[in-house]
Amino acid sequence: MVCVTFLVNRKSAGTLTIVGILDGHRILVTGILTDDSLAFGIAKRALDEGAQVIVTGAGRGLSLTRRTARKLGDVGEILALDVTNDDEVEAAVASVRAGGDHLDGLVHAIGYAPPDCLGQGMFAASFADVTTAFQISTYSLSVLAGAFRPLLAKSQVLGGASIVALDFDATRAYPLYDWMGVAKGALESLGRYLAKELGPEHIRVNLLAAGPVRTIAARSIPGFSQFEDTWADRAPLGWDVRDSSAVSDTAVALLSPLLRATTGSIIHVDGGAHAMG
């Protein structure tokens, strides 16, 4: 019987080296603003596991992304990437290609909805506002997957490349989440369709549905405290809104060869709350 492991010990010149499960991977991480963001935690864990990490930011938030990325240490490039700007998407792809002819992972941690789309019910937002929420929170996954597809298809790691998109369980209607919940429902469907289309090129697409974590993005949701107050009670494993480490660990597993036969899936990291009545 042959046993394969990715956390291996390797002797080199009389020393012992620990090889991480993302050793040799090039991974693009979007959505880093502050060091409490889920994207920041994922990037840090990926670096710890040996990955080369490329970070992106957008618009006025780019300067904040640059300052925050310094806390990660040895990141590669920090690129401007506004998913609504075709020129910036094209330029980001060119920059990534200039640094190497392949990409092994992509983390989609992008979401935005205008104020009327959250906490105002389902009749306050205009179609233009809903379109903005859908374009940035949902359609952007297709934009990034399509733009970086040629580089992802050239990945040589075991199992091929992996796309991971951050989700929030869309099987229920949550208080005050409103049109963002609809956008997340569309994101879940899109993930399955992209998995179908990209699978023959050995590109996996999975969503990671995290429980509520206290980040700047979460605090912008009206009534977020309602999630904080009740989630731990509903989750059989409990839940700490101040600890995103389980989310980062799961993202790293999805990016790695450990889950190389998993695609089109929604992996819940929420203490089990999604499965409870």
C-alpha positions, 0 to 999 in steps of 0.5 A, a space after each residue: 500500500 502506498 501512502 501519500 502525504 503533503 506535510 512531509 519532512 525533507 532533509 537538506 544539507 543535514 537540516 530538517 525542513 518542514 514542507 507546507 501543503 501549499 509549498 510551490 503554489 502561486 495564489 491570488 487573494 482579493 478583498 484584503 482591507 484590514 488585518 481582521 478581514 477573512 482574506 487577510 487570515 487566509 493569505 497569512 495561512 497560505 504564506 505559512 504553508 509555503 505559498 507565494 501570495 499575490 494581493 489585490 485591492 481596489 479604488 480608494 481602498 488600495 492604499 489601505 490594502 497596501 498598508 495591511 499587506 505589509 503585516 503579512 510579511 513576504 507577499 509578492 505583488 500588490 495589484 490594483 484590481 477593480 472587478 468593474 474595470 475591464 482595463 484593471 482586470 486585464 492589467 492585473 492578469 498581465 502582471 501575474 503572468 509576468 511573474 510566472 506562467 501559471 496560477 494555482 489558486 484564487 480567493 474571491 473575497 469581494 462583496 459590496 451592496 449599496 446601503 438601500 440593499 441592506 436593512 431596508 427590506 426588499 422594496 427600498 433598493 432600486 434596480 441600479 443598486 441591486 445591479 451594483 450589488 450583483 455585479 460586485 458580489 456575484 458576477 465578479 467571480 465569473 470575471 476573475 475566473 474567466 480572466 485568470 482561466 488561462 493561468 489557472 489551467 497551467 497549474 502543475 500542482 496535484 489536482 490542478 488549480 483551485 478557486 475559493 469564494 467566500 459565502 454566507 449561507 444563502 439557504 435561509 432569509 436572515 434579518 436585515 441581509 436582504 439583497 446581499 442574501 439574494 446576491 449570495 444565493 446567486 453566487 452559490 449557483 454560479 459556483 456550481 456552473 463554473 465548476 462544471 465549465 472549468 472542471 475539464 481544465 482541472 480547475 476546482 471551484 468551491 464556496 466557503 460559507 463562514 459563520 459571522 466573524 467580526 470584521 469591518 465588512 460585517 460591521 457595515 451590515 445593519 443589525 450584525 449584532 443579531 448574528 453575534 448574539 444568536 449564532 453561538 447558541 444555534 451552533 452545536 460546536 459553538 462559535 466565536 465571532 472574534 476567531 476566523 482561524 477555522 475559516 482560514 484553515 478550511 480555505 487552505 485545505 480547499 486551495 491545497 491538493 488535499 481536497 483535489 476531488 472536491 468541486 461545485 461544493 459549499 463547505 460550511 465553517 459555521 459551527 454547524 449552525 446551518 444544519 440546525 432547525 
